Amino acid sequence: MTKKDIALKIAEETGLKQIDVKKIIQKTLDHIIDLLSKGDTIELRNFGVFKIKTRKSRVGRNPKTGTKVPIPERRVVTFKAGMIMKKRVR
């Protein structure tokens, strides 16, 4: 399912124009991205929590040559599903 499919489904259910729903969805995603880039945590009740975690630097290995390669510290987005989502997905 794509963002367009979601917008179409919401538009059908609410009677709103598809273009307006698509703009709302995009603005929501933009705000989530902006908050995560600032290091904030986003908690959507019964859906889940988006967090930024920092992965420590480590030494990896090039699988082709076998040489050791330093992997720098980096920030990654994590998601933990909420209770309602967990129950429905099961």
PDB file with one MODEL, atoms N, CA, C and O in Angstrom:
MODEL        1
ATOM      1  N   MET A   1       0.843  -1.166   0.000  1.00  0.00           N
ATOM      2  CA  MET A   1       0.000   0.000   0.000  1.00  0.00           C
ATOM      3  C   MET A   1       0.895   1.238   0.000  1.00  0.00           C
ATOM      4  O   MET A   1       1.906   1.280   0.702  1.00  0.00           O
ATOM      5  N   THR A   2       0.523   2.233  -0.783  1.00  0.00           N
ATOM      6  CA  THR A   2       1.303   3.468  -0.883  1.00  0.00           C
ATOM      7  C   THR A   2       0.588   4.608  -0.167  1.00  0.00           C
ATOM      8  O   THR A   2      -0.547   4.470   0.288  1.00  0.00           O
ATOM      9  N   LYS A   3       1.282   5.733  -0.081  1.00  0.00           N
ATOM     10  CA  LYS A   3       0.690   6.916   0.532  1.00  0.00           C
ATOM     11  C   LYS A   3      -0.564   7.342  -0.241  1.00  0.00           C
ATOM     12  O   LYS A   3      -1.548   7.787   0.350  1.00  0.00           O
ATOM     13  N   LYS A   4      -0.513   7.199  -1.545  1.00  0.00           N
ATOM     14  CA  LYS A   4      -1.669   7.551  -2.387  1.00  0.00           C
ATOM     15  C   LYS A   4      -2.862   6.643  -2.074  1.00  0.00           C
ATOM     16  O   LYS A   4      -3.998   7.111  -1.998  1.00  0.00           O
ATOM     17  N   ASP A   5      -2.605   5.359  -1.895  1.00  0.00           N
ATOM     18  CA  ASP A   5      -3.675   4.411  -1.556  1.00  0.00           C
ATOM     19  C   ASP A   5      -4.319   4.759  -0.214  1.00  0.00           C
ATOM     20  O   ASP A   5      -5.539   4.694  -0.063  1.00  0.00           O
ATOM     21  N   ILE A   6      -3.487   5.125   0.748  1.00  0.00           N
ATOM     22  CA  ILE A   6      -3.991   5.508   2.069  1.00  0.00           C
ATOM     23  C   ILE A   6      -4.842   6.766   1.951  1.00  0.00           C
ATOM     24  O   ILE A   6      -5.924   6.842   2.533  1.00  0.00           O
ATOM     25  N   ALA A   7      -4.360   7.752   1.202  1.00  0.00           N
ATOM     26  CA  ALA A   7      -5.100   9.002   1.019  1.00  0.00           C
ATOM     27  C   ALA A   7      -6.441   8.745   0.344  1.00  0.00           C
ATOM     28  O   ALA A   7      -7.454   9.335   0.720  1.00  0.00           O
ATOM     29  N   LEU A   8      -6.447   7.872  -0.642  1.00  0.00           N
ATOM     30  CA  LEU A   8      -7.681   7.542  -1.359  1.00  0.00           C
ATOM     31  C   LEU A   8      -8.693   6.884  -0.417  1.00  0.00           C
ATOM     32  O   LEU A   8      -9.879   7.215  -0.435  1.00  0.00           O
ATOM     33  N   LYS A   9      -8.219   5.967   0.389  1.00  0.00           N
ATOM     34  CA  LYS A   9      -9.106   5.263   1.331  1.00  0.00           C
ATOM     35  C   LYS A   9      -9.688   6.223   2.368  1.00  0.00           C
ATOM     36  O   LYS A   9     -10.881   6.165   2.666  1.00  0.00           O
ATOM     37  N   ILE A  10      -8.850   7.108   2.919  1.00  0.00           N
ATOM     38  CA  ILE A  10      -9.326   8.092   3.891  1.00  0.00           C
ATOM     39  C   ILE A  10     -10.308   9.053   3.243  1.00  0.00           C
ATOM     40  O   ILE A  10     -11.321   9.408   3.846  1.00  0.00           O
ATOM     41  N   ALA A  11     -10.015   9.477   2.021  1.00  0.00           N
ATOM     42  CA  ALA A  11     -10.903  10.397   1.304  1.00  0.00           C
ATOM     43  C   ALA A  11     -12.279   9.767   1.082  1.00  0.00           C
ATOM     44  O   ALA A  11     -13.304  10.432   1.230  1.00  0.00           O
ATOM     45  N   GLU A  12     -12.293   8.495   0.730  1.00  0.00           N
ATOM     46  CA  GLU A  12     -13.566   7.796   0.529  1.00  0.00           C
ATOM     47  C   GLU A  12     -14.362   7.698   1.824  1.00  0.00           C
ATOM     48  O   GLU A  12     -15.581   7.871   1.826  1.00  0.00           O
ATOM     49  N   GLU A  13     -13.665   7.419   2.932  1.00  0.00           N
ATOM     50  CA  GLU A  13     -14.336   7.235   4.218  1.00  0.00           C
ATOM     51  C   GLU A  13     -14.810   8.539   4.846  1.00  0.00           C
ATOM     52  O   GLU A  13     -15.802   8.550   5.575  1.00  0.00           O
ATOM     53  N   THR A  14     -14.110   9.641   4.570  1.00  0.00           N
ATOM     54  CA  THR A  14     -14.440  10.912   5.217  1.00  0.00           C
ATOM     55  C   THR A  14     -15.203  11.889   4.328  1.00  0.00           C
ATOM     56  O   THR A  14     -15.840  12.818   4.825  1.00  0.00           O
ATOM     57  N   GLY A  15     -15.139  11.684   3.035  1.00  0.00           N
ATOM     58  CA  GLY A  15     -15.788  12.614   2.118  1.00  0.00           C
ATOM     59  C   GLY A  15     -14.934  13.832   1.797  1.00  0.00           C
ATOM     60  O   GLY A  15     -15.391  14.750   1.115  1.00  0.00           O
ATOM     61  N   LEU A  16     -13.694  13.846   2.286  1.00  0.00           N
ATOM     62  CA  LEU A  16     -12.776  14.937   1.975  1.00  0.00           C
ATOM     63  C   LEU A  16     -12.156  14.705   0.607  1.00  0.00           C
ATOM     64  O   LEU A  16     -12.171  13.589   0.086  1.00  0.00           O
ATOM     65  N   LYS A  17     -11.604  15.782   0.025  1.00  0.00           N
ATOM     66  CA  LYS A  17     -10.939  15.649  -1.273  1.00  0.00           C
ATOM     67  C   LYS A  17      -9.628  14.893  -1.085  1.00  0.00           C
ATOM     68  O   LYS A  17      -8.928  15.064  -0.088  1.00  0.00           O
ATOM     69  N   GLN A  18      -9.317  14.056  -2.065  1.00  0.00           N
ATOM     70  CA  GLN A  18      -8.107  13.236  -1.993  1.00  0.00           C
ATOM     71  C   GLN A  18      -6.860  14.113  -1.896  1.00  0.00           C
ATOM     72  O   GLN A  18      -5.932  13.787  -1.156  1.00  0.00           O
ATOM     73  N   ILE A  19      -6.831  15.215  -2.632  1.00  0.00           N
ATOM     74  CA  ILE A  19      -5.650  16.088  -2.621  1.00  0.00           C
ATOM     75  C   ILE A  19      -5.436  16.706  -1.239  1.00  0.00           C
ATOM     76  O   ILE A  19      -4.296  16.878  -0.806  1.00  0.00           O
ATOM     77  N   ASP A  20      -6.539  17.045  -0.539  1.00  0.00           N
ATOM     78  CA  ASP A  20      -6.423  17.617   0.801  1.00  0.00           C
ATOM     79  C   ASP A  20      -5.920  16.574   1.798  1.00  0.00           C
ATOM     80  O   ASP A  20      -5.088  16.877   2.653  1.00  0.00           O
ATOM     81  N   VAL A  21      -6.421  15.361   1.685  1.00  0.00           N
ATOM     82  CA  VAL A  21      -5.982  14.278   2.569  1.00  0.00           C
ATOM     83  C   VAL A  21      -4.501  13.990   2.334  1.00  0.00           C
ATOM     84  O   VAL A  21      -3.749  13.771   3.283  1.00  0.00           O
ATOM     85  N   LYS A  22      -4.093  13.990   1.086  1.00  0.00           N
ATOM     86  CA  LYS A  22      -2.689  13.725   0.745  1.00  0.00           C
ATOM     87  C   LYS A  22      -1.770  14.798   1.352  1.00  0.00           C
ATOM     88  O   LYS A  22      -0.681  14.490   1.837  1.00  0.00           O
ATOM     89  N   LYS A  23      -2.224  16.060   1.318  1.00  0.00           N
ATOM     90  CA  LYS A  23      -1.442  17.151   1.908  1.00  0.00           C
ATOM     91  C   LYS A  23      -1.325  16.979   3.422  1.00  0.00           C
ATOM     92  O   LYS A  23      -0.261  17.209   3.996  1.00  0.00           O
ATOM     93  N   ILE A  24      -2.414  16.577   4.060  1.00  0.00           N
ATOM     94  CA  ILE A  24      -2.399  16.372   5.506  1.00  0.00           C
ATOM     95  C   ILE A  24      -1.449  15.246   5.886  1.00  0.00           C
ATOM     96  O   ILE A  24      -0.679  15.367   6.838  1.00  0.00           O
ATOM     97  N   ILE A  25      -1.509  14.153   5.136  1.00  0.00           N
ATOM     98  CA  ILE A  25      -0.617  13.021   5.395  1.00  0.00           C
ATOM     99  C   ILE A  25       0.836  13.455   5.236  1.00  0.00           C
ATOM    100  O   ILE A  25       1.678  13.128   6.072  1.00  0.00           O
ATOM    101  N   GLN A  26       1.136  14.197   4.155  1.00  0.00           N
ATOM    102  CA  GLN A  26       2.510  14.635   3.909  1.00  0.00           C
ATOM    103  C   GLN A  26       2.994  15.582   4.997  1.00  0.00           C
ATOM    104  O   GLN A  26       4.133  15.471   5.449  1.00  0.00           O
ATOM    105  N   LYS A  27       2.145  16.514   5.424  1.00  0.00           N
ATOM    106  CA  LYS A  27       2.526  17.445   6.493  1.00  0.00           C
ATOM    107  C   LYS A  27       2.797  16.693   7.793  1.00  0.00           C
ATOM    108  O   LYS A  27       3.740  17.018   8.513  1.00  0.00           O
ATOM    109  N   THR A  28       1.979  15.697   8.092  1.00  0.00           N
ATOM    110  CA  THR A  28       2.186  14.884   9.292  1.00  0.00           C
ATOM    111  C   THR A  28       3.543  14.197   9.237  1.00  0.00           C
ATOM    112  O   THR A  28       4.301  14.234  10.207  1.00  0.00           O
ATOM    113  N   LEU A  29       3.849  13.575   8.115  1.00  0.00           N
ATOM    114  CA  LEU A  29       5.137  12.886   7.955  1.00  0.00           C
ATOM    115  C   LEU A  29       6.305  13.869   8.023  1.00  0.00           C
ATOM    116  O   LEU A  29       7.345  13.561   8.606  1.00  0.00           O
ATOM    117  N   ASP A  30       6.133  15.059   7.423  1.00  0.00           N
ATOM    118  CA  ASP A  30       7.190  16.078   7.471  1.00  0.00           C
ATOM    119  C   ASP A  30       7.481  16.494   8.912  1.00  0.00           C
ATOM    120  O   ASP A  30       8.641  16.645   9.295  1.00  0.00           O
ATOM    121  N   HIS A  31       6.426  16.679   9.711  1.00  0.00           N
ATOM    122  CA  HIS A  31       6.617  17.072  11.108  1.00  0.00           C
ATOM    123  C   HIS A  31       7.291  15.955  11.904  1.00  0.00           C
ATOM    124  O   HIS A  31       8.138  16.228  12.754  1.00  0.00           O
ATOM    125  N   ILE A  32       6.928  14.720  11.641  1.00  0.00           N
ATOM    126  CA  ILE A  32       7.571  13.589  12.317  1.00  0.00           C
ATOM    127  C   ILE A  32       9.065  13.574  12.000  1.00  0.00           C
ATOM    128  O   ILE A  32       9.893  13.398  12.895  1.00  0.00           O
ATOM    129  N   ILE A  33       9.403  13.756  10.736  1.00  0.00           N
ATOM    130  CA  ILE A  33      10.811  13.769  10.310  1.00  0.00           C
ATOM    131  C   ILE A  33      11.562  14.925  10.966  1.00  0.00           C
ATOM    132  O   ILE A  33      12.682  14.748  11.444  1.00  0.00           O
ATOM    133  N   ASP A  34      10.939  16.119  10.989  1.00  0.00           N
ATOM    134  CA  ASP A  34      11.587  17.283  11.599  1.00  0.00           C
ATOM    135  C   ASP A  34      11.868  17.047  13.085  1.00  0.00           C
ATOM    136  O   ASP A  34      12.956  17.353  13.573  1.00  0.00           O
ATOM    137  N   LEU A  35      10.883  16.504  13.796  1.00  0.00           N
ATOM    138  CA  LEU A  35      11.063  16.245  15.224  1.00  0.00           C
ATOM    139  C   LEU A  35      12.142  15.200  15.472  1.00  0.00           C
ATOM    140  O   LEU A  35      12.950  15.346  16.388  1.00  0.00           O
ATOM    141  N   LEU A  36      12.160  14.145  14.660  1.00  0.00           N
ATOM    142  CA  LEU A  36      13.185  13.111  14.824  1.00  0.00           C
ATOM    143  C   LEU A  36      14.573  13.665  14.527  1.00  0.00           C
ATOM    144  O   LEU A  36      15.541  13.310  15.200  1.00  0.00           O
ATOM    145  N   SER A  37      14.676  14.532  13.525  1.00  0.00           N
ATOM    146  CA  SER A  37      15.994  15.090  13.188  1.00  0.00           C
ATOM    147  C   SER A  37      16.523  15.965  14.315  1.00  0.00           C
ATOM    148  O   SER A  37      17.734  16.152  14.430  1.00  0.00           O
ATOM    149  N   LYS A  38      15.626  16.511  15.160  1.00  0.00           N
ATOM    150  CA  LYS A  38      16.032  17.307  16.315  1.00  0.00           C
ATOM    151  C   LYS A  38      16.329  16.427  17.526  1.00  0.00           C
ATOM    152  O   LYS A  38      16.795  16.917  18.554  1.00  0.00           O
ATOM    153  N   GLY A  39      16.058  15.121  17.403  1.00  0.00           N
ATOM    154  CA  GLY A  39      16.327  14.198  18.497  1.00  0.00           C
ATOM    155  C   GLY A  39      15.136  13.957  19.407  1.00  0.00           C
ATOM    156  O   GLY A  39      15.270  13.285  20.430  1.00  0.00           O
ATOM    157  N   ASP A  40      13.968  14.495  19.054  1.00  0.00           N
ATOM    158  CA  ASP A  40      12.769  14.308  19.865  1.00  0.00           C
ATOM    159  C   ASP A  40      12.188  12.910  19.695  1.00  0.00           C
ATOM    160  O   ASP A  40      12.445  12.232  18.700  1.00  0.00           O
ATOM    161  N   THR A  41      11.404  12.495  20.677  1.00  0.00           N
ATOM    162  CA  THR A  41      10.681  11.224  20.621  1.00  0.00           C
ATOM    163  C   THR A  41       9.237  11.525  20.262  1.00  0.00           C
ATOM    164  O   THR A  41       8.663  12.491  20.764  1.00  0.00           O
ATOM    165  N   ILE A  42       8.644  10.712  19.402  1.00  0.00           N
ATOM    166  CA  ILE A  42       7.255  10.893  18.994  1.00  0.00           C
ATOM    167  C   ILE A  42       6.459   9.692  19.466  1.00  0.00           C
ATOM    168  O   ILE A  42       6.729   8.554  19.082  1.00  0.00           O
ATOM    169  N   GLU A  43       5.470   9.968  20.308  1.00  0.00           N
ATOM    170  CA  GLU A  43       4.628   8.902  20.838  1.00  0.00           C
ATOM    171  C   GLU A  43       3.211   9.098  20.321  1.00  0.00           C
ATOM    172  O   GLU A  43       2.555  10.090  20.636  1.00  0.00           O
ATOM    173  N   LEU A  44       2.750   8.145  19.530  1.00  0.00           N
ATOM    174  CA  LEU A  44       1.386   8.150  19.019  1.00  0.00           C
ATOM    175  C   LEU A  44       0.643   7.060  19.768  1.00  0.00           C
ATOM    176  O   LEU A  44       0.831   5.874  19.497  1.00  0.00           O
ATOM    177  N   ARG A  45      -0.192   7.455  20.697  1.00  0.00           N
ATOM    178  CA  ARG A  45      -0.881   6.502  21.574  1.00  0.00           C
ATOM    179  C   ARG A  45      -1.562   5.395  20.782  1.00  0.00           C
ATOM    180  O   ARG A  45      -2.204   5.648  19.762  1.00  0.00           O
ATOM    181  N   ASN A  46      -1.414   4.187  21.258  1.00  0.00           N
ATOM    182  CA  ASN A  46      -1.999   2.981  20.667  1.00  0.00           C
ATOM    183  C   ASN A  46      -1.428   2.635  19.289  1.00  0.00           C
ATOM    184  O   ASN A  46      -1.820   1.630  18.696  1.00  0.00           O
ATOM    185  N   PHE A  47      -0.516   3.450  18.778  1.00  0.00           N
ATOM    186  CA  PHE A  47       0.126   3.144  17.500  1.00  0.00           C
ATOM    187  C   PHE A  47       1.561   2.724  17.745  1.00  0.00           C
ATOM    188  O   PHE A  47       1.960   1.611  17.403  1.00  0.00           O
ATOM    189  N   GLY A  48       2.349   3.638  18.350  1.00  0.00           N
ATOM    190  CA  GLY A  48       3.729   3.298  18.631  1.00  0.00           C
ATOM    191  C   GLY A  48       4.571   4.510  18.960  1.00  0.00           C
ATOM    192  O   GLY A  48       4.073   5.634  19.032  1.00  0.00           O
ATOM    193  N   VAL A  49       5.857   4.263  19.161  1.00  0.00           N
ATOM    194  CA  VAL A  49       6.802   5.307  19.542  1.00  0.00           C
ATOM    195  C   VAL A  49       7.985   5.287  18.572  1.00  0.00           C
ATOM    196  O   VAL A  49       8.591   4.245  18.322  1.00  0.00           O
ATOM    197  N   PHE A  50       8.295   6.471  18.033  1.00  0.00           N
ATOM    198  CA  PHE A  50       9.475   6.661  17.199  1.00  0.00           C
ATOM    199  C   PHE A  50      10.536   7.324  18.056  1.00  0.00           C
ATOM    200  O   PHE A  50      10.263   8.317  18.730  1.00  0.00           O
ATOM    201  N   LYS A  51      11.756   6.777  18.034  1.00  0.00           N
ATOM    202  CA  LYS A  51      12.864   7.327  18.825  1.00  0.00           C
ATOM    203  C   LYS A  51      14.121   7.370  17.973  1.00  0.00           C
ATOM    204  O   LYS A  51      14.251   6.659  16.977  1.00  0.00           O
ATOM    205  N   ILE A  52      15.035   8.217  18.392  1.00  0.00           N
ATOM    206  CA  ILE A  52      16.367   8.252  17.790  1.00  0.00           C
ATOM    207  C   ILE A  52      17.318   7.581  18.775  1.00  0.00           C
ATOM    208  O   ILE A  52      17.341   7.927  19.956  1.00  0.00           O
ATOM    209  N   LYS A  53      18.091   6.635  18.296  1.00  0.00           N
ATOM    210  CA  LYS A  53      19.116   5.991  19.118  1.00  0.00           C
ATOM    211  C   LYS A  53      20.458   6.182  18.431  1.00  0.00           C
ATOM    212  O   LYS A  53      20.544   6.284  17.208  1.00  0.00           O
ATOM    213  N   THR A  54      21.490   6.226  19.240  1.00  0.00           N
ATOM    214  CA  THR A  54      22.841   6.360  18.699  1.00  0.00           C
ATOM    215  C   THR A  54      23.527   5.002  18.768  1.00  0.00           C
ATOM    216  O   THR A  54      23.650   4.402  19.835  1.00  0.00           O
ATOM    217  N   ARG A  55      23.965   4.540  17.622  1.00  0.00           N
ATOM    218  CA  ARG A  55      24.731   3.292  17.574  1.00  0.00           C
ATOM    219  C   ARG A  55      26.204   3.631  17.748  1.00  0.00           C
ATOM    220  O   ARG A  55      26.722   4.541  17.102  1.00  0.00           O
ATOM    221  N   LYS A  56      26.864   2.899  18.615  1.00  0.00           N
ATOM    222  CA  LYS A  56      28.277   3.134  18.884  1.00  0.00           C
ATOM    223  C   LYS A  56      29.126   2.768  17.674  1.00  0.00           C
ATOM    224  O   LYS A  56      28.733   1.951  16.841  1.00  0.00           O
ATOM    225  N   SER A  57      30.291   3.385  17.597  1.00  0.00           N
ATOM    226  CA  SER A  57      31.219   3.022  16.535  1.00  0.00           C
ATOM    227  C   SER A  57      31.749   1.617  16.818  1.00  0.00           C
ATOM    228  O   SER A  57      31.825   1.189  17.970  1.00  0.00           O
ATOM    229  N   ARG A  58      32.105   0.924  15.772  1.00  0.00           N
ATOM    230  CA  ARG A  58      32.590  -0.442  15.930  1.00  0.00           C
ATOM    231  C   ARG A  58      33.489  -0.788  14.760  1.00  0.00           C
ATOM    232  O   ARG A  58      33.627  -0.018  13.809  1.00  0.00           O
ATOM    233  N   VAL A  59      34.088  -1.941  14.845  1.00  0.00           N
ATOM    234  CA  VAL A  59      34.948  -2.417  13.758  1.00  0.00           C
ATOM    235  C   VAL A  59      34.185  -3.510  13.017  1.00  0.00           C
ATOM    236  O   VAL A  59      33.773  -4.508  13.609  1.00  0.00           O
ATOM    237  N   GLY A  60      34.003  -3.304  11.709  1.00  0.00           N
ATOM    238  CA  GLY A  60      33.343  -4.300  10.871  1.00  0.00           C
ATOM    239  C   GLY A  60      34.361  -5.017  10.008  1.00  0.00           C
ATOM    240  O   GLY A  60      35.569  -4.838  10.159  1.00  0.00           O
ATOM    241  N   ARG A  61      33.855  -5.823   9.114  1.00  0.00           N
ATOM    242  CA  ARG A  61      34.749  -6.593   8.237  1.00  0.00           C
ATOM    243  C   ARG A  61      34.205  -6.546   6.820  1.00  0.00           C
ATOM    244  O   ARG A  61      33.015  -6.766   6.596  1.00  0.00           O
ATOM    245  N   ASN A  62      35.065  -6.264   5.882  1.00  0.00           N
ATOM    246  CA  ASN A  62      34.688  -6.301   4.476  1.00  0.00           C
ATOM    247  C   ASN A  62      34.546  -7.772   4.091  1.00  0.00           C
ATOM    248  O   ASN A  62      35.532  -8.507   4.134  1.00  0.00           O
ATOM    249  N   PRO A  63      33.338  -8.227   3.712  1.00  0.00           N
ATOM    250  CA  PRO A  63      33.143  -9.650   3.423  1.00  0.00           C
ATOM    251  C   PRO A  63      33.925 -10.140   2.200  1.00  0.00           C
ATOM    252  O   PRO A  63      34.231 -11.328   2.089  1.00  0.00           O
ATOM    253  N   LYS A  64      34.241  -9.233   1.298  1.00  0.00           N
ATOM    254  CA  LYS A  64      34.955  -9.630   0.088  1.00  0.00           C
ATOM    255  C   LYS A  64      36.442  -9.857   0.353  1.00  0.00           C
ATOM    256  O   LYS A  64      37.017 -10.855  -0.080  1.00  0.00           O
ATOM    257  N   THR A  65      37.059  -8.906   1.079  1.00  0.00           N
ATOM    258  CA  THR A  65      38.508  -8.983   1.296  1.00  0.00           C
ATOM    259  C   THR A  65      38.884  -9.482   2.685  1.00  0.00           C
ATOM    260  O   THR A  65      40.006  -9.940   2.902  1.00  0.00           O
ATOM    261  N   GLY A  66      37.948  -9.393   3.623  1.00  0.00           N
ATOM    262  CA  GLY A  66      38.236  -9.833   4.980  1.00  0.00           C
ATOM    263  C   GLY A  66      38.948  -8.791   5.825  1.00  0.00           C
ATOM    264  O   GLY A  66      39.241  -9.039   6.995  1.00  0.00           O
ATOM    265  N   THR A  67      39.236  -7.609   5.241  1.00  0.00           N
ATOM    266  CA  THR A  67      39.929  -6.563   5.996  1.00  0.00           C
ATOM    267  C   THR A  67      38.979  -5.889   6.983  1.00  0.00           C
ATOM    268  O   THR A  67      37.774  -5.795   6.751  1.00  0.00           O
ATOM    269  N   LYS A  68      39.554  -5.425   8.088  1.00  0.00           N
ATOM    270  CA  LYS A  68      38.763  -4.739   9.095  1.00  0.00           C
ATOM    271  C   LYS A  68      38.476  -3.311   8.633  1.00  0.00           C
ATOM    272  O   LYS A  68      39.333  -2.633   8.067  1.00  0.00           O
ATOM    273  N   VAL A  69      37.229  -2.876   8.895  1.00  0.00           N
ATOM    274  CA  VAL A  69      36.801  -1.549   8.469  1.00  0.00           C
ATOM    275  C   VAL A  69      36.153  -0.848   9.658  1.00  0.00           C
ATOM    276  O   VAL A  69      35.260  -1.413  10.291  1.00  0.00           O
ATOM    277  N   PRO A  70      36.586   0.378   9.975  1.00  0.00           N
ATOM    278  CA  PRO A  70      35.939   1.096  11.076  1.00  0.00           C
ATOM    279  C   PRO A  70      34.557   1.608  10.652  1.00  0.00           C
ATOM    280  O   PRO A  70      34.407   2.196   9.581  1.00  0.00           O
ATOM    281  N   ILE A  71      33.567   1.382  11.493  1.00  0.00           N
ATOM    282  CA  ILE A  71      32.210   1.873  11.228  1.00  0.00           C
ATOM    283  C   ILE A  71      31.952   2.967  12.260  1.00  0.00           C
ATOM    284  O   ILE A  71      31.970   2.701  13.462  1.00  0.00           O
ATOM    285  N   PRO A  72      31.709   4.211  11.793  1.00  0.00           N
ATOM    286  CA  PRO A  72      31.546   5.327  12.724  1.00  0.00           C
ATOM    287  C   PRO A  72      30.215   5.277  13.483  1.00  0.00           C
ATOM    288  O   PRO A  72      29.285   4.571  13.092  1.00  0.00           O
ATOM    289  N   GLU A  73      30.150   6.033  14.564  1.00  0.00           N
ATOM    290  CA  GLU A  73      28.916   6.180  15.344  1.00  0.00           C
ATOM    291  C   GLU A  73      27.865   6.833  14.446  1.00  0.00           C
ATOM    292  O   GLU A  73      28.187   7.687  13.620  1.00  0.00           O
ATOM    293  N   ARG A  74      26.596   6.421  14.618  1.00  0.00           N
ATOM    294  CA  ARG A  74      25.547   7.040  13.806  1.00  0.00           C
ATOM    295  C   ARG A  74      24.216   6.990  14.545  1.00  0.00           C
ATOM    296  O   ARG A  74      24.010   6.181  15.449  1.00  0.00           O
ATOM    297  N   ARG A  75      23.327   7.875  14.133  1.00  0.00           N
ATOM    298  CA  ARG A  75      21.991   7.929  14.720  1.00  0.00           C
ATOM    299  C   ARG A  75      21.029   7.173  13.817  1.00  0.00           C
ATOM    300  O   ARG A  75      21.084   7.296  12.593  1.00  0.00           O
ATOM    301  N   VAL A  76      20.144   6.386  14.432  1.00  0.00           N
ATOM    302  CA  VAL A  76      19.160   5.613  13.673  1.00  0.00           C
ATOM    303  C   VAL A  76      17.780   5.809  14.295  1.00  0.00           C
ATOM    304  O   VAL A  76      17.659   6.070  15.492  1.00  0.00           O
ATOM    305  N   VAL A  77      16.747   5.681  13.473  1.00  0.00           N
ATOM    306  CA  VAL A  77      15.371   5.779  13.939  1.00  0.00           C
ATOM    307  C   VAL A  77      14.900   4.386  14.341  1.00  0.00           C
ATOM    308  O   VAL A  77      15.102   3.417  13.609  1.00  0.00           O
ATOM    309  N   THR A  78      14.273   4.295  15.509  1.00  0.00           N
ATOM    310  CA  THR A  78      13.694   3.026  15.946  1.00  0.00           C
ATOM    311  C   THR A  78      12.196   3.224  16.142  1.00  0.00           C
ATOM    312  O   THR A  78      11.736   4.335  16.404  1.00  0.00           O
ATOM    313  N   PHE A  79      11.449   2.147  16.013  1.00  0.00           N
ATOM    314  CA  PHE A  79      10.004   2.190  16.201  1.00  0.00           C
ATOM    315  C   PHE A  79       9.595   1.030  17.089  1.00  0.00           C
ATOM    316  O   PHE A  79      10.003  -0.110  16.869  1.00  0.00           O
ATOM    317  N   LYS A  80       8.790   1.329  18.090  1.00  0.00           N
ATOM    318  CA  LYS A  80       8.246   0.286  18.954  1.00  0.00           C
ATOM    319  C   LYS A  80       6.731   0.362  18.843  1.00  0.00           C
ATOM    320  O   LYS A  80       6.133   1.393  19.151  1.00  0.00           O
ATOM    321  N   ALA A  81       6.114  -0.719  18.407  1.00  0.00           N
ATOM    322  CA  ALA A  81       4.671  -0.750  18.198  1.00  0.00           C
ATOM    323  C   ALA A  81       3.918  -0.645  19.518  1.00  0.00           C
ATOM    324  O   ALA A  81       4.362  -1.157  20.546  1.00  0.00           O
ATOM    325  N   GLY A  82       2.767   0.032  19.472  1.00  0.00           N
ATOM    326  CA  GLY A  82       1.896   0.153  20.633  1.00  0.00           C
ATOM    327  C   GLY A  82       1.065  -1.108  20.828  1.00  0.00           C
ATOM    328  O   GLY A  82       1.058  -2.001  19.981  1.00  0.00           O
ATOM    329  N   MET A  83       0.363  -1.165  21.959  1.00  0.00           N
ATOM    330  CA  MET A  83      -0.399  -2.369  22.317  1.00  0.00           C
ATOM    331  C   MET A  83      -1.492  -2.710  21.301  1.00  0.00           C
ATOM    332  O   MET A  83      -1.628  -3.867  20.904  1.00  0.00           O
ATOM    333  N   ILE A  84      -2.264  -1.717  20.884  1.00  0.00           N
ATOM    334  CA  ILE A  84      -3.360  -1.993  19.946  1.00  0.00           C
ATOM    335  C   ILE A  84      -2.807  -2.505  18.624  1.00  0.00           C
ATOM    336  O   ILE A  84      -3.356  -3.438  18.039  1.00  0.00           O
ATOM    337  N   MET A  85      -1.723  -1.900  18.151  1.00  0.00           N
ATOM    338  CA  MET A  85      -1.123  -2.361  16.901  1.00  0.00           C
ATOM    339  C   MET A  85      -0.631  -3.797  17.048  1.00  0.00           C
ATOM    340  O   MET A  85      -0.851  -4.624  16.164  1.00  0.00           O
ATOM    341  N   LYS A  86       0.028  -4.090  18.155  1.00  0.00           N
ATOM    342  CA  LYS A  86       0.535  -5.455  18.381  1.00  0.00           C
ATOM    343  C   LYS A  86      -0.599  -6.465  18.364  1.00  0.00           C
ATOM    344  O   LYS A  86      -0.478  -7.526  17.750  1.00  0.00           O
ATOM    345  N   LYS A  87      -1.709  -6.143  19.038  1.00  0.00           N
ATOM    346  CA  LYS A  87      -2.852  -7.066  19.104  1.00  0.00           C
ATOM    347  C   LYS A  87      -3.478  -7.284  17.738  1.00  0.00           C
ATOM    348  O   LYS A  87      -3.817  -8.414  17.385  1.00  0.00           O
ATOM    349  N   ARG A  88      -3.636  -6.206  16.958  1.00  0.00           N
ATOM    350  CA  ARG A  88      -4.284  -6.338  15.643  1.00  0.00           C
ATOM    351  C   ARG A  88      -3.410  -7.082  14.637  1.00  0.00           C
ATOM    352  O   ARG A  88      -3.916  -7.809  13.783  1.00  0.00           O
ATOM    353  N   VAL A  89      -2.106  -6.895  14.745  1.00  0.00           N
ATOM    354  CA  VAL A  89      -1.196  -7.542  13.797  1.00  0.00           C
ATOM    355  C   VAL A  89      -1.106  -9.033  14.055  1.00  0.00           C
ATOM    356  O   VAL A  89      -0.937  -9.818  13.122  1.00  0.00           O
ATOM    357  N   ARG A  90      -1.217  -9.426  15.302  1.00  0.00           N
ATOM    358  CA  ARG A  90      -1.158 -10.856  15.644  1.00  0.00           C
ATOM    359  C   ARG A  90      -2.303 -11.526  14.989  1.00  0.00           C
ATOM    360  O   ARG A  90      -2.472 -12.737  15.127  1.00  0.00           O
TER     361      ARG A  90
ENDMDL
END
